[in-house]
Amino acid sequence: MPRLLLSTKSHAVFAVAAIGLFAALDHVDAAEVGKIRLGGDYSQSYVGSARDCEQSCQQDPRCRSWTFIRPRQNEPDGQCRLKHLVAPAFDNRCCVSGVKDAVVNEEVAEERCGRFASRAVDQNEQNRAQRCGFRGQIWHGNYDRHYNRCLKLNREQRRREREERKLSLDDCVNLASRGRNMRCDHYVRISLEQQTTNTKNRCGFNNRNWHSDSQKHLNWCDQASRADIDQITLRREDRLRKCLRRGGGQIDPTCVQWADELVAFNERQIRLKCGYRKNRWHSDRERHYRACLAGRDNFNAVVVDIKRWVKRCERKRKKWKFILKF
């Protein structure tokens, strides 16, 4: 029986405490019942309810969060702790806590403007990648500037600014697509004319860039950059000019092939960082071609030797990668 009496007494104490706690709430807005926020205290006072504690925080510009500790038995007031930061919250039935309304609104604004600034930076990257050329206070890559600007705009202004950037980018992409189609049409016409000149004058150019397949030229152009398109066009024009200066029809296709191979091997060793620089290690096709004409009988041995050095470098690079891997 004594044990039963003790249990009944304990339940009574907890019931009284709970009643006192909920009475202390007094309709607190957005209160955290059964939570205590620890740290950041700058003021402690005694007030009659959690509502009074919350109002003290709302009226003090220094306050960002608060905790009300319920009064002990036979005490009229509870302790109100005001905090200068949004202190972490922990479970504790002793207390009621909360965060200042302005702080909640500030956190929402921070999250919203963070998304706004990130999107603005991404849209500016698209502007640069597409070479649209848009400039001004809404077109830049500074995240902080976009973020601070967002804090000054209302909801409608933010929506209009986002929409303006989106519509501008859409227009730019559409114009770029039409411009690219025109550029590739021009490239195909030039390529076919260059191949016609190559065939008519028996220059003998026959690698992958020299053919009369218009669809193949168009497919390549669709995937190539403007710089690559210009480079290929000018390179073919230069080779045709040299062929015509020689009178045409006197080109040695074998030397052309070997010159192309040597250029490819040199570019390969540059990418591998082999460090070969002397003698035959360069990317001047005309020099390779002239050297081949001057010593055609021995030039095949040169090509084989160059290929062997590149293979040796590739094996070394693979070996070092394997060693570093382990």
C-alpha positions, 0 to 999 in steps of 0.5 A: 500500500505505501508503494501505491500511495507514492505512485499516486502522489507522483502522478499528482505532482506531474499533473499539477506541473503540466497544468501549470505549464499549459496555464503559463502558455497563455496562447503563445504564438508558435511556442515550442512547448516542452523545449528549452533553448540553451546558450546566448542569454543576455537577459534574465527576468521573472514574468508571469507567463510564457506570453509575457516572455515572448512579448519581451523578446518581440519588443527588444531588438537584440532578442532572437529567441527566448525560453520561459522556465515555469515557476516552482511550486508556490512561486508566482512568476517564472524565469524569462531568458532572452537570447541574442542568437537562435540557440539550439533547442532541447527537450525539457518539460520545464520550459516553453521556448520560441524564436522571434517572428522577425528571425523566422521571416529572416530565415525564410528570406535567406532561403528564398534569396539563396535560391534566387541568387543561385538561379541568377548566377546559373542564368548568367553562365548560360548567357556567357556560354551562349555568347548572348552578350547580356549585361546590366545589374541583373546579368553578372556572376556575383552571388552576393550582389544577387542575394542582397538585391533579392532582399530589397525586392518584393515578390512580384519584382523577383518574379519579373526579374527571373522571367526577364532573364529566362525570356532573354535566354530563350530568345538568344538560344533560338537566334543562335540555333538559326545562326548556327544553321546558316553557318553550317550551310555555308560550311557545307557549300565551302567544303564541297567547293574545296573538294571540287577544286581538290579533285579538278586539280588532282591535288590528291587530298583524301583524309576525313576532311576531304569528301563530297558527302554534304550530309557528313559535312553537316553532321560534323559541323553541328557538333563542332565549335565555331573555332574548329569550323574556321580552322578546318576551312582555312587549313583546307584553303591553305593546302589548296593554295599550295597545291595550285602554286605547284601547278596541281596534280604533282602531289605525292599522296604517300607523302601527304599520308606520312605528313599527316601521320607525323603531325598526329604522332606529335600532337599525341606526344604533346598530350602525353607530355612526352617532351619530344621537341627536336628534329621531326617533332613538330606539327608543320605538315608542309615541312614534313611533306617537303622532307618526304619528297626530298628523301622519300625512300628513307621517310617510311623508316622515319615514320616507323621510328616516330611511331615507336617513340610514341608507343614507348612513351604511352607504355611509360605513362601507363606504367606510372599510372599503375604504380600511382594507383597502388 
